[in-house]
Amino acid sequence: MSEFSDYEVKSPDIRTNEPKRLLLRIPEALTAGTYGLEVRTTPRNGNRLWTGIFTPELTVA
């Protein structure tokens, strides 16, 4: 479950994931609304899942 809601959508393509910049392809099935963004990753040679919350929200019209 997401911190923002029970509804989660995974982006099929993340191009840039930097501390102040996130560039991704928005899935076509995403309905209109405002979404919070979480980035999840596993560090190299690690077994823990790191979750970061990207402060700006995504608005789909």
C-alpha positions in Angstrom: 0.0 0.0 0.0 1.2 3.5 -0.9 1.5 6.3 1.7 -0.7 8.4 -0.6 -3.5 5.9 -1.3 -4.4 2.3 -1.9 -3.9 2.7 -5.7 -0.5 2.2 -7.2 0.8 2.4 -10.7 4.3 1.5 -11.8 6.0 3.5 -14.5 7.2 1.3 -17.3 10.2 3.5 -18.0 12.2 5.8 -15.6 14.8 7.8 -17.5 16.3 10.0 -14.8 16.3 9.5 -11.1 18.4 12.2 -9.4 17.9 14.0 -6.0 16.0 16.9 -7.5 14.9 15.5 -10.9 12.7 12.7 -11.9 12.0 12.0 -15.5 9.6 9.1 -16.3 7.0 7.9 -18.8 3.5 8.3 -17.6 1.4 5.1 -18.1 -1.4 5.5 -20.6 -3.9 3.9 -18.2 -3.4 6.6 -15.6 -6.7 8.4 -15.0 -7.1 12.1 -14.4 -6.2 13.3 -10.9 -3.3 14.3 -8.6 -0.8 11.7 -7.6 2.0 11.5 -5.1 5.3 10.0 -6.4 7.4 7.3 -4.7 10.6 5.9 -6.0 11.6 2.5 -4.9 15.0 0.9 -5.4 17.3 -1.8 -4.1 21.0 -0.6 -3.8 23.6 -2.7 -5.5 24.7 -5.7 -3.5 21.8 -4.9 -1.1 18.8 -6.7 0.1 16.8 -3.8 1.5 14.2 -1.8 -0.4 14.6 1.9 -0.2 11.6 4.2 -0.7 11.9 7.9 -1.4 9.0 10.3 -1.7 9.3 12.9 -4.4 7.8 16.1 -3.0 6.2 17.6 -6.1 2.9 16.0 -7.1 1.9 14.8 -10.5 -1.3 16.2 -12.0 -2.9 14.4 -14.9 -5.6 16.3 -16.8 
